[in-house]
Amino acid sequence: SAGIKEQVKPMQTAGAMELLLAGGCGNTEKDIIQYIEHLGASVSTDYSLIGTVLNIRCSNLVATDVLRWVEKHIHGAEYPLNEFENYIPVKMASLERKMQTPSYWSDRIARESYFGKSTLMGKFADLEDLENLKREDLVAFHEKHLQLGKSMLFVSGDCSTQLLNELLDIHDQYFIEPFTLEIPEEEILGEVSDSIIKYSVKNTSQASMVLLKHIG
């Protein structure tokens, strides 16, 4: 599915993915996660510039039950208001902690300077972006970009042909239409600034450096 490049507001992709299983289909986040754990499985989400990923790890003996349960709740994700309201301060606190470390600022300043603050590779979210994020933004991103019919299913491990067909049958019920993955030919480099940039972080004795070199 689509990644950060498709979001219209900062943190929209992160919120939509991190609250993907926060509730829906009459079940709370606790209900959803407890059943996954009952099956001995685990689920994690990830997102990047060009895509979003949901990883499921489980025994092949319960693979169909896990996939059916997870995809049901991805399809019916509701992004409950109480979960969203709990999410924002936690995410803000996490970002505040990152912003107190030299490693965060060395990476940020390097990318902003090399790629440009307005480019996809050089754009960073700030605390006010989280303050301005609305539950409706996550719902909109889910409806447009996180539909299962627009996703691909990859299976690895000890999987028989019969099991693979059963998994595909579960996934294919959400099928919409064939699609192609398009990566836009976009100029991501901004105007290169000075070769050495220094940035001071208060109350720390650590130092961090980032070296960037464009290949191509």
Disulfide bonds with the S-S distance in Angstrom:
none
